[in-house]
Amino acid sequence: MEDDRSRLKPSLGRLYGLNTLGAVVGTALAGFFLIEYVGVRASLWFTAATNLAIGGFALWLGRALWSTDPGREPGEHRTSPRDLLGPSR
């Protein structure tokens, strides 16, 4: 169980880092480009579509983590989202 927690801390750090980066990029795009060139309404639709796409991707990525495995012992390695994407390049 402790091994699971030690692997969780760096993952949460990366998640918060990506969230912060997304907030900065989104704010910069909205403030300097989207509202000025495409308008407020189109910017809102674009933002909503982007958020839905990211949410759908996150759900797809975590689909293997939802299923329960009655044969798995506590602390036993579970398939990670990185394994679902295939070998790293």
C-alpha positions, 0 to 999 in steps of 0.5 A: 500500500505504501508503494502505491502512495509513493507512486501517487505523489509524483503523478499528482504533482504532474497533474497539478503542473499540467492543470496550471500550464493549461490555465496559463495557456487558456488565459493567454489564448482567450485574452490575446487572441480568441476574444479579439479575433473570433468574439466572445460567443465563439470563444466560449463554444471553443472553450467548452468543446476543448474541455469536453474533449479533454474530459473525454480523453481523461475518461478514456485513459482511465477506463482500465482503472475503473474495473475491479479485479477480485483476484488482485491483492491489495498493493498489487500493481494495477494497469497504469494509464501509461500502459494503455498508450503503448510503448513510449517513444 
